[in-house]
Amino acid sequence: MLLAIDIGNSHTVIGLFKDDILIGQWRFKSDRDRTDDELAILCHGLFSIIGVKNSEISGIIIASVVPGLETSWSSYCRKYLSANLESPPLLVSAENIKKSIHIKTDNPDEVGADRLVNAIAAWQKYRCNLLIIDFGTAITFDCVSAQCEYLGGAILPGIAIALDALSTCTAKLPRIDISVGPKKVIGTNTVQAMKSGILYGYGALVDGMTQKICLEMGCADGELKVITTGGMAHLIAPYAQSIDEVEPLLTLQGLQFLHRQQQKND
């Protein structure tokens, strides 16, 4: 059984795979003060809900953009799960996944592990020119060619950051819930105007960036597939005409693929 761990700035997502099937998935806050023992209590409780014992976990793969939490998770894995592992936990980096994708950026080592994992997962599924948009703490646009080349992309502030900035940096704008969208683009009250600005605004941003990226990649109409993932992808998708697919499990699927590849290489 494989434990896949995706450590992000705001949230950590873990998944358990049995015979390549995802049997459990959990999402919680990335608490930088959490110790390896606290992680053990949390994870063991979650595993027990679906009837999984520590002794059944034989493989671990970790993608992290938070070095401090990567240390805590690695320590937890060594301390509580190492007895039955077939190999040491695999920490995703540009170096150890270079056989799965050709990274063509100026400095491959600075590309976030989650971005590379998403790129690999999307290419393995679609095998065409791709734009992968991850709606996390930051929103990342990642471009992959039909030849499985990671070309680079763009990074901008995420939706939660924008909402926090509106409410904390202005005197009268409130915190709002965007799970229910605006009735129209032109808001007739403050809350509706803010919802429109976030949802229609970010949707238009996605469409505009997609158009420019498509031109820069030399793709004709219909030759660039746009995939979205991340915690807020489902909120923006209805407001962006360019989005083709929402893949909430993309990172976990990429981690599962990379671990399987590593086993083959060993």
Steps between C-alpha positions, in 0.01 A plus 500: 500500500631845406477816710520810279560834675457841333620779733382845393528842660141508623389137494647152499324223309575134562371198315517123546523281190435128503579319174504837318153588633456804726322366808537800730568872461522774764571874497605711801682821582878511460588581860873579506516438876363145482748238622561150366313355800199722432502391138500140618190557715323677213586248229447188705154624592416565135637162390298321765178652365538294182647199678864541394789407730849655492646161416312498167687807369793382287585816305508876558546794263511866605471821297560812707535875456542557877848387618415506871195281456690270267737433791213422739328269254823319415568452869148363554544253216836376632379481859163333453484342153852383411468142627307374196625732224645333191722808440568836672239775451542670161529880517404651165761729341600609152796262518315180583215547252702613199433169325127572510506852353753727328525824701596788270501787750810705584534345848317164523571463873292808587179367343255395770465125545121525480521675162718227353279225642191664350673535164598134493156381609321709239733396218470132588122533476461722193834492310454828314586869537382592848441794730456391862358762738526428872276715722690483829644764732659628182349435159751335269480464123720214374563435133584154363565416137365200315856358523479498884717810548437723800534847348436724800200715583368780717428558870249742650327556836231248585132568561527471880783754499289740293200460730714555809656811346159648420370455854816591693636784287174691458282664761153391391531184290388188692616140488278313257407144407548429129360146507177656370576710192369843399169532319657714225821678408377843609458475875231720655636472854845468655496124554372427148757740354781324686378156393487619139847647520649178635314238298440674168829686538714192556303318230584776253862490616515126425349553154738787420811317622397186314466694175846655537662170601336322208650752258844481662499119486402516133180302550212533259140503621422179684865392529547612862312313771441698819489301825427648843563361845530626855256580777322785320505369144135398511399855599669667204427241230143623430635850435783411259403378154851376422506231774454152354526278808504529880728234652484524883717189547770595249788537747426176683473317167836645395662388823360150456638484144845623605525247781409221259768622258757508778420139587553399137836679488613333822 
